[in-house]
Amino acid sequence: MKTNKSFTKRLRVSKKGKVISRVPGHNHFNAKDSGRARQRKGRASSIALSIADRSRFLP
């Protein structure tokens, strides 16, 4: 099966092997949020992928 390139570009693998991606939906409408909430939106989160999904989405 081919790797899904568009989704692969949105992921990265950390040194310890975690798959990390950016949480969508945090680009605009941030003015009303507190500073803490805005900082939290900038952070990435790790994704739990099964072995089948990992082989499909990571080269």
N, CA, C and O atoms as a Tripos MOL2 file, in Angstrom:
@<TRIPOS>MOLECULE
protein
  236   235    59     0     0
PROTEIN
NO_CHARGES

@<TRIPOS>ATOM
      1 N           0.8350   -1.1660    0.0000 N.3       1 MET1
      2 CA          0.0000    0.0000    0.0000 C.3       1 MET1
      3 C           0.8940    1.2490    0.0000 C.2       1 MET1
      4 O           1.9440    1.2700    0.6420 O.2       1 MET1
      5 N           0.4670    2.2790   -0.7220 N.am      2 LYS2
      6 CA          1.2480    3.5140   -0.7920 C.3       2 LYS2
      7 C           1.0770    4.3170    0.5010 C.2       2 LYS2
      8 O           0.0690    4.2060    1.1990 O.2       2 LYS2
      9 N           2.1020    5.1300    0.7940 N.am      3 THR3
     10 CA          2.0450    6.0200    1.9480 C.3       3 THR3
     11 C           1.1930    7.2290    1.5980 C.2       3 THR3
     12 O           1.2960    7.7640    0.4940 O.2       3 THR3
     13 N           0.3510    7.6630    2.5330 N.am      4 ASN4
     14 CA         -0.4750    8.8530    2.3350 C.3       4 ASN4
     15 C           0.4080   10.0820    2.5620 C.2       4 ASN4
     16 O           0.6340   10.4740    3.7070 O.2       4 ASN4
     17 N           0.9050   10.6890    1.4940 N.am      5 LYS5
     18 CA          1.9030   11.7570    1.5830 C.3       5 LYS5
     19 C           1.3510   13.0240    2.2260 C.2       5 LYS5
     20 O           2.0650   13.6870    2.9780 O.2       5 LYS5
     21 N           0.0870   13.3760    1.9470 N.am      6 SER6
     22 CA         -0.4560   14.6200    2.4860 C.3       6 SER6
     23 C          -0.5380   14.5690    4.0070 C.2       6 SER6
     24 O          -0.2800   15.5760    4.6670 O.2       6 SER6
     25 N          -0.8850   13.4360    4.5680 N.am      7 PHE7
     26 CA         -0.9650   13.3110    6.0220 C.3       7 PHE7
     27 C           0.4200   13.1350    6.6300 C.2       7 PHE7
     28 O           0.6760   13.5940    7.7440 O.2       7 PHE7
     29 N           1.3080   12.4760    5.9070 N.am      8 THR8
     30 CA          2.6690   12.2570    6.3980 C.3       8 THR8
     31 C           3.3950   13.5740    6.6110 C.2       8 THR8
     32 O           4.2050   13.6820    7.5320 O.2       8 THR8
     33 N           3.1250   14.5810    5.7810 N.am      9 LYS9
     34 CA          3.7930   15.8770    5.8990 C.3       9 LYS9
     35 C           3.3670   16.6170    7.1560 C.2       9 LYS9
     36 O           4.0580   17.5400    7.5870 O.2       9 LYS9
     37 N           2.2500   16.2360    7.7510 N.am     10 ARG10
     38 CA          1.7680   16.9000    8.9610 C.3      10 ARG10
     39 C           2.2440   16.2260   10.2400 C.2      10 ARG10
     40 O           1.9340   16.6900   11.3370 O.2      10 ARG10
     41 N           2.9820   15.1520   10.1110 N.am     11 LEU11
     42 CA          3.4670   14.4090   11.2690 C.3      11 LEU11
     43 C           4.9760   14.5180   11.3770 C.2      11 LEU11
     44 O           5.6710   14.7480   10.3880 O.2      11 LEU11
     45 N           5.4700   14.3500   12.5910 N.am     12 ARG12
     46 CA          6.9050   14.1610   12.7670 C.3      12 ARG12
     47 C           7.1120   13.1900   13.9060 C.2      12 ARG12
     48 O           6.2510   13.0390   14.7720 O.2      12 ARG12
     49 N           8.2450   12.5400   13.9030 N.am     13 VAL13
     50 CA          8.5540   11.5370   14.9090 C.3      13 VAL13
     51 C           9.6140   12.1060   15.8370 C.2      13 VAL13
     52 O          10.6460   12.5960   15.3780 O.2      13 VAL13
     53 N           9.3650   12.0440   17.1420 N.am     14 SER14
     54 CA         10.3180   12.5640   18.1140 C.3      14 SER14
     55 C          11.4780   11.5830   18.2720 C.2      14 SER14
     56 O          11.4720   10.4960   17.6940 O.2      14 SER14
     57 N          12.4820   11.9920   19.0730 N.am     15 LYS15
     58 CA         13.6390   11.1280   19.2910 C.3      15 LYS15
     59 C          13.2520    9.8180   19.9530 C.2      15 LYS15
     60 O          13.8530    8.7790   19.6790 O.2      15 LYS15
     61 N          12.2570    9.8610   20.8200 N.am     16 LYS16
     62 CA         11.8370    8.6500   21.5270 C.3      16 LYS16
     63 C          10.8240    7.8300   20.7440 C.2      16 LYS16
     64 O          10.3950    6.7750   21.2110 O.2      16 LYS16
     65 N          10.4320    8.2990   19.5490 N.am     17 GLY17
     66 CA          9.5500    7.5210   18.6960 C.3      17 GLY17
     67 C           8.0910    7.9120   18.7620 C.2      17 GLY17
     68 O           7.2530    7.2420   18.1600 O.2      17 GLY17
     69 N           7.7540    8.9950   19.4880 N.am     18 LYS18
     70 CA          6.3560    9.4380   19.5210 C.3      18 LYS18
     71 C           6.0190   10.1310   18.2070 C.2      18 LYS18
     72 O           6.8580   10.8180   17.6240 O.2      18 LYS18
     73 N           4.7930    9.9460   17.7520 N.am     19 VAL19
     74 CA          4.3160   10.6160   16.5540 C.3      19 VAL19
     75 C           3.6140   11.8950   17.0020 C.2      19 VAL19
     76 O           2.6540   11.8440   17.7710 O.2      19 VAL19
     77 N           4.1000   13.0480   16.5170 N.am     20 ILE20
     78 CA          3.6140   14.3370   16.9890 C.3      20 ILE20
     79 C           2.9850   15.0910   15.8280 C.2      20 ILE20
     80 O           3.5220   15.1100   14.7200 O.2      20 ILE20
     81 N           1.8330   15.7180   16.0950 N.am     21 SER21
     82 CA          1.1880   16.5430   15.0850 C.3      21 SER21
     83 C           0.5990   17.7740   15.7520 C.2      21 SER21
     84 O           0.4130   17.8080   16.9690 O.2      21 SER21
     85 N           0.3130   18.7680   14.9540 N.am     22 ARG22
     86 CA         -0.2930   19.9950   15.4230 C.3      22 ARG22
     87 C          -1.8010   19.8020   15.5180 C.2      22 ARG22
     88 O          -2.4050   19.1610   14.6570 O.2      22 ARG22
     89 N          -2.4030   20.3510   16.5560 N.am     23 VAL23
     90 CA         -3.8540   20.2450   16.7030 C.3      23 VAL23
     91 C          -4.5000   21.2670   15.7760 C.2      23 VAL23
     92 O          -4.1290   22.4390   15.8340 O.2      23 VAL23
     93 N          -5.4440   20.8820   14.9280 N.am     24 PRO24
     94 CA         -6.0300   21.8360   13.9950 C.3      24 PRO24
     95 C          -7.0100   22.7840   14.6710 C.2      24 PRO24
     96 O          -7.4730   22.5260   15.7820 O.2      24 PRO24
     97 N          -7.3190   23.8750   13.9950 N.am     25 GLY25
     98 CA         -8.3470   24.7910   14.4510 C.3      25 GLY25
     99 C          -7.8780   25.8610   15.4110 C.2      25 GLY25
    100 O          -8.6730   26.3450   16.2170 O.2      25 GLY25
    101 N          -6.5990   26.2520   15.3540 N.am     26 HIS26
    102 CA         -6.0890   27.2600   16.2830 C.3      26 HIS26
    103 C          -5.4220   28.4260   15.5630 C.2      26 HIS26
    104 O          -4.5420   29.0680   16.1350 O.2      26 HIS26
    105 N          -5.8110   28.7140   14.3360 N.am     27 ASN27
    106 CA         -5.1260   29.7570   13.5790 C.3      27 ASN27
    107 C          -5.6350   31.1580   13.8730 C.2      27 ASN27
    108 O          -4.8360   32.0850   14.0070 O.2      27 ASN27
    109 N          -6.9420   31.3330   13.9760 N.am     28 HIS28
    110 CA         -7.4610   32.6790   14.1900 C.3      28 HIS28
    111 C          -8.6010   32.6380   15.1940 C.2      28 HIS28
    112 O          -8.9530   31.5720   15.6980 O.2      28 HIS28
    113 N          -9.1750   33.7960   15.4820 N.am     29 PHE29
    114 CA        -10.1600   33.9830   16.5580 C.3      29 PHE29
    115 C          -9.5200   33.6900   17.9120 C.2      29 PHE29
    116 O         -10.1160   33.0280   18.7620 O.2      29 PHE29
    117 N          -8.3010   34.1890   18.1010 N.am     30 ASN30
    118 CA         -7.5930   33.9580   19.3550 C.3      30 ASN30
    119 C          -7.5870   35.1730   20.2690 C.2      30 ASN30
    120 O          -7.1060   35.0830   21.3980 O.2      30 ASN30
    121 N          -8.1060   36.3070   19.8120 N.am     31 ALA31
    122 CA         -7.9770   37.5550   20.5640 C.3      31 ALA31
    123 C          -8.6990   37.4970   21.9060 C.2      31 ALA31
    124 O          -8.2480   38.1070   22.8760 O.2      31 ALA31
    125 N          -9.7990   36.7800   21.9740 N.am     32 LYS32
    126 CA        -10.5790   36.7270   23.2150 C.3      32 LYS32
    127 C          -9.9970   35.7590   24.2300 C.2      32 LYS32
    128 O         -10.3580   35.7940   25.4060 O.2      32 LYS32
    129 N          -9.1010   34.9020   23.7810 N.am     33 ASP33
    130 CA         -8.5360   33.9050   24.6880 C.3      33 ASP33
    131 C          -7.5400   34.5440   25.6490 C.2      33 ASP33
    132 O          -6.9460   35.5800   25.3520 O.2      33 ASP33
    133 N          -7.3720   33.9150   26.7910 N.am     34 SER34
    134 CA         -6.3510   34.3690   27.7270 C.3      34 SER34
    135 C          -4.9720   34.0120   27.1730 C.2      34 SER34
    136 O          -4.8570   33.2170   26.2400 O.2      34 SER34
    137 N          -3.9380   34.5980   27.7480 N.am     35 GLY35
    138 CA         -2.5810   34.3100   27.2990 C.3      35 GLY35
    139 C          -2.2300   32.8550   27.4760 C.2      35 GLY35
    140 O          -1.5490   32.2650   26.6370 O.2      35 GLY35
    141 N          -2.6940   32.2710   28.5700 N.am     36 ARG36
    142 CA         -2.4090   30.8600   28.8250 C.3      36 ARG36
    143 C          -3.0670   29.9800   27.7670 C.2      36 ARG36
    144 O          -2.4660   29.0120   27.3000 O.2      36 ARG36
    145 N          -4.2900   30.3120   27.3910 N.am     37 ALA37
    146 CA         -4.9960   29.5220   26.3800 C.3      37 ALA37
    147 C          -4.3140   29.6450   25.0270 C.2      37 ALA37
    148 O          -4.2300   28.6740   24.2750 O.2      37 ALA37
    149 N          -3.8210   30.8590   24.7150 N.am     38 ARG38
    150 CA         -3.1340   31.0410   23.4360 C.3      38 ARG38
    151 C          -1.8360   30.2620   23.3920 C.2      38 ARG38
    152 O          -1.4860   29.6990   22.3550 O.2      38 ARG38
    153 N          -1.1200   30.2210   24.5000 N.am     39 GLN39
    154 CA          0.1210   29.4320   24.5360 C.3      39 GLN39
    155 C          -0.1750   27.9480   24.3900 C.2      39 GLN39
    156 O           0.5650   27.2240   23.7240 O.2      39 GLN39
    157 N          -1.2470   27.4980   25.0080 N.am     40 ARG40
    158 CA         -1.6100   26.0820   24.9370 C.3      40 ARG40
    159 C          -1.9660   25.6820   23.5160 C.2      40 ARG40
    160 O          -1.7110   24.5490   23.1080 O.2      40 ARG40
    161 N          -2.5550   26.6030   22.7590 N.am     41 LYS41
    162 CA         -2.9080   26.3010   21.3750 C.3      41 LYS41
    163 C          -1.6740   26.1230   20.4970 C.2      41 LYS41
    164 O          -1.7450   25.4530   19.4670 O.2      41 LYS41
    165 N          -0.5590   26.7050   20.8820 N.am     42 GLY42
    166 CA          0.6460   26.5950   20.0780 C.3      42 GLY42
    167 C           1.3430   25.2770   20.2110 C.2      42 GLY42
    168 O           2.2020   24.9490   19.3920 O.2      42 GLY42
    169 N           0.9980   24.5020   21.2240 N.am     43 ARG43
    170 CA          1.6910   23.2370   21.4660 C.3      43 ARG43
    171 C           1.1740   22.1330   20.5590 C.2      43 ARG43
    172 O           0.0160   22.1360   20.1400 O.2      43 ARG43
    173 N           2.0400   21.2090   20.2740 N.am     44 ALA44
    174 CA          1.6550   20.0410   19.4820 C.3      44 ALA44
    175 C           1.2550   18.9200   20.4350 C.2      44 ALA44
    176 O           1.5530   18.9750   21.6280 O.2      44 ALA44
    177 N           0.5890   17.9200   19.9130 N.am     45 SER45
    178 CA          0.1860   16.7940   20.7450 C.3      45 SER45
    179 C           0.6200   15.4990   20.0790 C.2      45 SER45
    180 O           0.7950   15.4340   18.8630 O.2      45 SER45
    181 N           0.7890   14.4820   20.8890 N.am     46 SER46
    182 CA          1.2050   13.1920   20.3410 C.3      46 SER46
    183 C          -0.0220   12.3880   19.9310 C.2      46 SER46
    184 O          -1.1050   12.5510   20.4940 O.2      46 SER46
    185 N           0.1610   11.5380   18.9610 N.am     47 ILE47
    186 CA         -0.9190   10.7170   18.4180 C.3      47 ILE47
    187 C          -0.5860    9.2580   18.6660 C.2      47 ILE47
    188 O           0.5540    8.8320   18.4800 O.2      47 ILE47
    189 N          -1.5780    8.4970   19.0860 N.am     48 ALA48
    190 CA         -1.3910    7.0530   19.2390 C.3      48 ALA48
    191 C          -1.8560    6.3840   17.9480 C.2      48 ALA48
    192 O          -3.0440    6.3950   17.6260 O.2      48 ALA48
    193 N          -0.9150    5.8060   17.2170 N.am     49 LEU49
    194 CA         -1.2340    5.1110   15.9650 C.3      49 LEU49
    195 C          -1.0410    3.6150   16.1490 C.2      49 LEU49
    196 O          -0.1080    3.1760   16.8220 O.2      49 LEU49
    197 N          -1.9240    2.8440   15.5510 N.am     50 SER50
    198 CA         -1.7420    1.3990   15.5650 C.3      50 SER50
    199 C          -0.6100    1.0480   14.6070 C.2      50 SER50
    200 O          -0.1620    1.8930   13.8320 O.2      50 SER50
    201 N          -0.1620   -0.1640   14.6610 N.am     51 ILE51
    202 CA          0.9480   -0.5910   13.8020 C.3      51 ILE51
    203 C           0.5470   -0.5120   12.3300 C.2      51 ILE51
    204 O           1.3620   -0.1480   11.4830 O.2      51 ILE51
    205 N          -0.6990   -0.8510   12.0250 N.am     52 ALA52
    206 CA         -1.1570   -0.7810   10.6430 C.3      52 ALA52
    207 C          -1.1920    0.6670   10.1560 C.2      52 ALA52
    208 O          -0.7770    0.9520    9.0330 O.2      52 ALA52
    209 N          -1.6870    1.5850   10.9960 N.am     53 ASP53
    210 CA         -1.7280    2.9850   10.6080 C.3      53 ASP53
    211 C          -0.3270    3.5720   10.5070 C.2      53 ASP53
    212 O          -0.0530    4.3840    9.6240 O.2      53 ASP53
    213 N           0.5540    3.1650   11.4030 N.am     54 ARG54
    214 CA          1.9290    3.6730   11.3720 C.3      54 ARG54
    215 C           2.6070    3.2840   10.0640 C.2      54 ARG54
    216 O           3.3290    4.0920    9.4790 O.2      54 ARG54
    217 N           2.3880    2.0720    9.6030 N.am     55 SER55
    218 CA          3.0100    1.6550    8.3500 C.3      55 SER55
    219 C           2.3700    2.3530    7.1510 C.2      55 SER55
    220 O           3.0020    2.5060    6.1060 O.2      55 SER55
    221 N           1.1170    2.7750    7.3070 N.am     56 ARG56
    222 CA          0.4470    3.4570    6.2060 C.3      56 ARG56
    223 C           0.8330    4.9230    6.1190 C.2      56 ARG56
    224 O           1.0140    5.4430    5.0180 O.2      56 ARG56
    225 N           0.9660    5.6080    7.2600 N.am     57 PHE57
    226 CA          1.1780    7.0410    7.2530 C.3      57 PHE57
    227 C           2.6330    7.4700    7.4160 C.2      57 PHE57
    228 O           2.9560    8.6330    7.1730 O.2      57 PHE57
    229 N           3.5010    6.5740    7.8150 N.am     58 LEU58
    230 CA          4.9160    6.9220    7.9420 C.3      58 LEU58
    231 C           5.7260    6.0910    6.9640 C.2      58 LEU58
    232 O           5.5020    4.8880    6.8300 O.2      58 LEU58
    233 N           6.6670    6.7300    6.2790 N.am     59 PRO59
    234 CA          7.4440    5.9800    5.2750 C.3      59 PRO59
    235 C           8.3960    4.9960    5.9170 C.2      59 PRO59
    236 O           9.1200    4.2900    5.2150 O.2      59 PRO59
@<TRIPOS>BOND
     1     1     2 1
     2     2     3 1
     3     3     4 2
     4     3     5 am
     5     5     6 1
     6     6     7 1
     7     7     8 2
     8     7     9 am
     9     9    10 1
    10    10    11 1
    11    11    12 2
    12    11    13 am
    13    13    14 1
    14    14    15 1
    15    15    16 2
    16    15    17 am
    17    17    18 1
    18    18    19 1
    19    19    20 2
    20    19    21 am
    21    21    22 1
    22    22    23 1
    23    23    24 2
    24    23    25 am
    25    25    26 1
    26    26    27 1
    27    27    28 2
    28    27    29 am
    29    29    30 1
    30    30    31 1
    31    31    32 2
    32    31    33 am
    33    33    34 1
    34    34    35 1
    35    35    36 2
    36    35    37 am
    37    37    38 1
    38    38    39 1
    39    39    40 2
    40    39    41 am
    41    41    42 1
    42    42    43 1
    43    43    44 2
    44    43    45 am
    45    45    46 1
    46    46    47 1
    47    47    48 2
    48    47    49 am
    49    49    50 1
    50    50    51 1
    51    51    52 2
    52    51    53 am
    53    53    54 1
    54    54    55 1
    55    55    56 2
    56    55    57 am
    57    57    58 1
    58    58    59 1
    59    59    60 2
    60    59    61 am
    61    61    62 1
    62    62    63 1
    63    63    64 2
    64    63    65 am
    65    65    66 1
    66    66    67 1
    67    67    68 2
    68    67    69 am
    69    69    70 1
    70    70    71 1
    71    71    72 2
    72    71    73 am
    73    73    74 1
    74    74    75 1
    75    75    76 2
    76    75    77 am
    77    77    78 1
    78    78    79 1
    79    79    80 2
    80    79    81 am
    81    81    82 1
    82    82    83 1
    83    83    84 2
    84    83    85 am
    85    85    86 1
    86    86    87 1
    87    87    88 2
    88    87    89 am
    89    89    90 1
    90    90    91 1
    91    91    92 2
    92    91    93 am
    93    93    94 1
    94    94    95 1
    95    95    96 2
    96    95    97 am
    97    97    98 1
    98    98    99 1
    99    99   100 2
   100    99   101 am
   101   101   102 1
   102   102   103 1
   103   103   104 2
   104   103   105 am
   105   105   106 1
   106   106   107 1
   107   107   108 2
   108   107   109 am
   109   109   110 1
   110   110   111 1
   111   111   112 2
   112   111   113 am
   113   113   114 1
   114   114   115 1
   115   115   116 2
   116   115   117 am
   117   117   118 1
   118   118   119 1
   119   119   120 2
   120   119   121 am
   121   121   122 1
   122   122   123 1
   123   123   124 2
   124   123   125 am
   125   125   126 1
   126   126   127 1
   127   127   128 2
   128   127   129 am
   129   129   130 1
   130   130   131 1
   131   131   132 2
   132   131   133 am
   133   133   134 1
   134   134   135 1
   135   135   136 2
   136   135   137 am
   137   137   138 1
   138   138   139 1
   139   139   140 2
   140   139   141 am
   141   141   142 1
   142   142   143 1
   143   143   144 2
   144   143   145 am
   145   145   146 1
   146   146   147 1
   147   147   148 2
   148   147   149 am
   149   149   150 1
   150   150   151 1
   151   151   152 2
   152   151   153 am
   153   153   154 1
   154   154   155 1
   155   155   156 2
   156   155   157 am
   157   157   158 1
   158   158   159 1
   159   159   160 2
   160   159   161 am
   161   161   162 1
   162   162   163 1
   163   163   164 2
   164   163   165 am
   165   165   166 1
   166   166   167 1
   167   167   168 2
   168   167   169 am
   169   169   170 1
   170   170   171 1
   171   171   172 2
   172   171   173 am
   173   173   174 1
   174   174   175 1
   175   175   176 2
   176   175   177 am
   177   177   178 1
   178   178   179 1
   179   179   180 2
   180   179   181 am
   181   181   182 1
   182   182   183 1
   183   183   184 2
   184   183   185 am
   185   185   186 1
   186   186   187 1
   187   187   188 2
   188   187   189 am
   189   189   190 1
   190   190   191 1
   191   191   192 2
   192   191   193 am
   193   193   194 1
   194   194   195 1
   195   195   196 2
   196   195   197 am
   197   197   198 1
   198   198   199 1
   199   199   200 2
   200   199   201 am
   201   201   202 1
   202   202   203 1
   203   203   204 2
   204   203   205 am
   205   205   206 1
   206   206   207 1
   207   207   208 2
   208   207   209 am
   209   209   210 1
   210   210   211 1
   211   211   212 2
   212   211   213 am
   213   213   214 1
   214   214   215 1
   215   215   216 2
   216   215   217 am
   217   217   218 1
   218   218   219 1
   219   219   220 2
   220   219   221 am
   221   221   222 1
   222   222   223 1
   223   223   224 2
   224   223   225 am
   225   225   226 1
   226   226   227 1
   227   227   228 2
   228   227   229 am
   229   229   230 1
   230   230   231 1
   231   231   232 2
   232   231   233 am
   233   233   234 1
   234   234   235 1
   235   235   236 2
@<TRIPOS>SUBSTRUCTURE
     1 MET1         2 RESIDUE 1 A MET
     2 LYS2         6 RESIDUE 1 A LYS
     3 THR3        10 RESIDUE 1 A THR
     4 ASN4        14 RESIDUE 1 A ASN
     5 LYS5        18 RESIDUE 1 A LYS
     6 SER6        22 RESIDUE 1 A SER
     7 PHE7        26 RESIDUE 1 A PHE
     8 THR8        30 RESIDUE 1 A THR
     9 LYS9        34 RESIDUE 1 A LYS
    10 ARG10       38 RESIDUE 1 A ARG
    11 LEU11       42 RESIDUE 1 A LEU
    12 ARG12       46 RESIDUE 1 A ARG
    13 VAL13       50 RESIDUE 1 A VAL
    14 SER14       54 RESIDUE 1 A SER
    15 LYS15       58 RESIDUE 1 A LYS
    16 LYS16       62 RESIDUE 1 A LYS
    17 GLY17       66 RESIDUE 1 A GLY
    18 LYS18       70 RESIDUE 1 A LYS
    19 VAL19       74 RESIDUE 1 A VAL
    20 ILE20       78 RESIDUE 1 A ILE
    21 SER21       82 RESIDUE 1 A SER
    22 ARG22       86 RESIDUE 1 A ARG
    23 VAL23       90 RESIDUE 1 A VAL
    24 PRO24       94 RESIDUE 1 A PRO
    25 GLY25       98 RESIDUE 1 A GLY
    26 HIS26      102 RESIDUE 1 A HIS
    27 ASN27      106 RESIDUE 1 A ASN
    28 HIS28      110 RESIDUE 1 A HIS
    29 PHE29      114 RESIDUE 1 A PHE
    30 ASN30      118 RESIDUE 1 A ASN
    31 ALA31      122 RESIDUE 1 A ALA
    32 LYS32      126 RESIDUE 1 A LYS
    33 ASP33      130 RESIDUE 1 A ASP
    34 SER34      134 RESIDUE 1 A SER
    35 GLY35      138 RESIDUE 1 A GLY
    36 ARG36      142 RESIDUE 1 A ARG
    37 ALA37      146 RESIDUE 1 A ALA
    38 ARG38      150 RESIDUE 1 A ARG
    39 GLN39      154 RESIDUE 1 A GLN
    40 ARG40      158 RESIDUE 1 A ARG
    41 LYS41      162 RESIDUE 1 A LYS
    42 GLY42      166 RESIDUE 1 A GLY
    43 ARG43      170 RESIDUE 1 A ARG
    44 ALA44      174 RESIDUE 1 A ALA
    45 SER45      178 RESIDUE 1 A SER
    46 SER46      182 RESIDUE 1 A SER
    47 ILE47      186 RESIDUE 1 A ILE
    48 ALA48      190 RESIDUE 1 A ALA
    49 LEU49      194 RESIDUE 1 A LEU
    50 SER50      198 RESIDUE 1 A SER
    51 ILE51      202 RESIDUE 1 A ILE
    52 ALA52      206 RESIDUE 1 A ALA
    53 ASP53      210 RESIDUE 1 A ASP
    54 ARG54      214 RESIDUE 1 A ARG
    55 SER55      218 RESIDUE 1 A SER
    56 ARG56      222 RESIDUE 1 A ARG
    57 PHE57      226 RESIDUE 1 A PHE
    58 LEU58      230 RESIDUE 1 A LEU
    59 PRO59      234 RESIDUE 1 A PRO
